[in-house]
Amino acid sequence: MKKENLFKWKHYQPDLILLTVRWYLRYNLSFRDLVEMMKERGLSISHTTIMRWVHQYGPELDKRIRRHLKQTNDSWRVDETYIKVKGQWMYLYRAVDSKGNTIDFCLSKTRDQKAAKRFFKKALRSFHVLKPRVITVDKNPAYPIAIEQLKKEKSIPDGMQLRQQKYLNNIVE
C-alpha cells in the first residue's frame, strides 16, 4: 500500500499548515486574525487559503489526535439543551466528567430515548473515555430507558449507577 502525502502540491511547509490549522481549531481566532499573525512572521497568506486548509486538514487532525486525548474519569454529567443550528432548532447532548473535561457531544432533532441511546453509544466509543461508574442526568424520562437498553446490550456495566438530580449536573451548563 502506497503512503499518501497529504501535503503534496502545497506551497507552504506542512508544519506551518498544521500550526495554522491547530491555532484556528484550538483558539477563538478568525481566518483574518491568522492572516495578520502570519504577516507578523513575514508570510503572506490569504484568509481563503487558511479556510481551505482548515476544511481539508481539520477532520484528518481530529481523527489522528482524538486517541491521544486525556483520559476522563468514570463519573459523568449529561445534559441536553435546545439550540439553533443553521436556522433549525436542535438538541445538543453533552457529557462531561466530574472535572469538567468534555467526553462527547451530539446534535439531534429529537429529545427521546433513541437520541439519548445514540448519544451514549457514541460517547462510549471514544478512545479517551472510561466506562462510567456513575452517570448524573436531569429529570428527562428518556435517560433511564436508554441506560436500561444499553445495560441489556452489555454496552454499559450492570453496576453502573444512574442518578437523576435536577441540579447536580450543573457542571455541564
N, C-alpha and C positions, 0 to 999 in steps of 0.2 A: 504494500500500500504506500503510495507516494505522499510525503508530508507536504501539506498545503501551507504556502506562505501567505499569511493574512495581510501583510503589508506590501505585497508586490505592486509595483507601479505607483506607489505613493511618493510624493515629492519631499516629504519630511521624514525624519528618523522615527522609527517605531516607539522609542522611549518618550519622545516628545508628544506623539499622538496619544499614547496611553496616559501620560501625565495630564494632558489637557482633558481627556475624557474623564479621568478619575476626578479631577477638580470639579468638573461640571456635575458629575453624579454625586459627589460627596458633600460639596458646599453649595450654598444657595447663590450661585453665580449665573448670570445670563451669558449668552454667547458673546455679546458685545463687551461684557466685563472681561471675558477671557481674551478677546482680541486686544483689549487695552493692556492686559497683563503680559501678553506675548510681545506687544510693541515695546514695552519697558525692557524686555530681554533681547530686543533687536530683531524680532521676527515679524513679518507682515503676513498675517493670516486673515482670511475673510471669515465673517461670522457664519456664512453658509457652509464653508468648509468644515468648521468645527461642528456644526449641526449634523452634517453628513457623517463625520467621524463618530459622533455620539450614537446616531442611528445604526451605523454599521458595527461598531465595536462594543457598544453598551451591553447588548444581550449576551455577546460572547464573554465579556468580562464578568457579567453576573453568573453565567454558567460555570466558569472556571473558579471563581472566588468563593461562591456560596459554601463549598465544602470546607473552607478554611475559617468560617465564622466562629466566633467564640461560643463555647458550649453553654447552653442555657441550663437553668436548674429545673427541678421537677415540680414546681408549684406555678401553675398557670393562672392568669386572669384573662377572661374572654369577654368581649362586649361587641355590640354592633351599633352602628349609627347610620342615619339616613342622610346621604349626601347627593349633591348634583354633579354628574359627570357628563360632560359634553351635552348639556341640556336635558339629560334624563336623570330622574331620581333613582338611586340605587342604594342598597345596603352595603356598608363596609364592615366586614367582620375583621376583628383584630385580636391577636393574642400576644400577651407579654408575660415574661416570667416575673417572679416576685421582686427582682431587682430593676425591672423596667426595660429589660432587653427585649426587643421585638422578636417574637417567634415566627409569626407569619401574618399575612392579611389576605383578604379575598373580597372581591366585589360580587354581589348577587342581586338579581332583580326581585327576589322573594326573601321573606323572613320566615321560613318554615323549617321543619326538621330535615328535609332534603338538603337545603342550603347549609344548615348547621353541620350535617354529617359530611358533606363535601368539603367544608372548611376544615373540620377536624382531620379528615383523611389527608388533606394537602399539608396541614401543619405537621402531622406525624411522619410524613415522608422526608422532611428536611434533614439534612446531614447533621446539623448542629443541635438537634433537639433531643433531649432525654425524654423517655416515656414519662408521662405525667403521673405523679403520686396524688396530687390534688388539683382539681380544676374549679375555679371560682367563677360563677356566672351570675347574671342578673336573673330576674324572675321570668324570663322568656320560657314558655312551656315547651318550646321545640328542643331545647338543650337536653333535658333528661331522656327524651325519646331517642335522639341521635346517639347519645352516650350508650344507652342500653343496646341499641343495634350494633354499635362498634364493639361492645363487650361480647356480644353473641358471635361476631365475626372474628374475635380474638385479636382485633387491632389495638385494643386498649386492655391493660391488665384488669382482671376481675377485682383486685383490691383497690383500684383507683377510686378516690372519694370525690363526689361531685357536691360542691357547696353552692347553694342558691341563696345569695345575700344581695339585697338591693344595692347597698353602697360599698360593699367590701372590695369590689373590683374597680374602684375609682382610680387606681393606679393606671388603668388603661386610658381613661378620659383625661 
